[in-house]
Amino acid sequence: MSKALQQLGLVLPFAGVGVTEIVDTPEPYYVSKIFQKSFVEVNEEGTEAAAVTCASMYSFTGPVFEPAPLDFVADHPFLFVIRENVTGIVQFIGQVLNPAQT
């Protein structure tokens, strides 16, 4: 999706210009990647659809911290939370009741 947006003329966020004004930090930031995931399910009970678009932003000033990989085996029911790292604001909460059905 990043390449398609740049081909459509959206180039400033990828060059480190424009994003710095909306991020409260002295370091310049740029968008490194934008991706989108969508889901549509149609069955006898109706239709369910969802979509999410994410942007990865990085600073020019130093190395990016990447957390160590987490080994998680989803062979049992579990809850998950998607939250914004800086503020901790919860964006989405979900549950998987039967992983064998997914």
N, C-alpha and C positions, 0 to 999 in steps of 0.2 A: 504494500500500500504506500510505503514511503516514496518509492520510485514513481508511482503513478501520480501522487500529489505534486512532486517536483516537476514532472512533465506537464502538469496542468498550470504551473507557474507559482506554486507555493514553495519558494526557495529560501526566504529569509530565516524561518525558524531552524532550518538545517544548517545555516551558515553562522549561527550564533548571534543573529540580529533579531530583535523583536521579542524574544523570549525573556531576556534579562529584565525587561520592564514589568513583567507580570510575576517574577520570582523575587522575593525579598532577600537578596543576597548580593554582596559586592562582586562576586565572581561572575563572569559571563557564562551563560548556559546556552546549549543548543540541543535541538531534537535530533537524536541519533537514529531513531526508528519509530515508525507508527505501524501498528497492525490492528486488524479487526477480526473478530470471531463472531459468527452468527449461528443460530440454531433455530430450526423450525421442525415441529412435530405435528403431524396431522393423523388423528385416529378417530375411532367411533365416538369418543367423548368430546371431541372438539379440536381446536388448534392452539398450540402454544408456540410462542416465538420470543426470542431474546437476542440481543446483540450487545457487544461491548467493543469499544475502541480504546486502545492504550497507546501512550507515547512514552518512549524512554528518553530521559533528558540527562545530559552529562555536562560537567564543567570543564573548561579548558585548562584549569589551573593544576590539576593533579590527578593521580590515579583514582579510579572509581572503586569503591568498596563493594565487593560482591560476597554475599554470605556463603558459607560452606554449604554444599549440597546436603539435603536432608533425605535420608533413606526412610521412606514411608510405604508400608505395604497396606493397601486399602482392601483388605479381605474381611472387613467387619464394618458395621454401621459407624458413621462418623459425622461430625459437624465440621464446617469450614467457614472461615471468615476472610474476606478480602478487605484490607484496610490500607489507607494512605500512610506511608512510612513516617513522614515528618510530623504530621499532626495527630496521627493515630485514628483519624475519623474512619469509621466503618462504612465501607461502600456497598458491601453485599454479604449476607449470611445465608448459608445453605446447608442442607443435610443430604447424606446418602444413606438410605435405609437398607438397601440390599445391593451391595456392589456387584453381585453376580448377575444382576439384570442389566447393567450398563454396558 
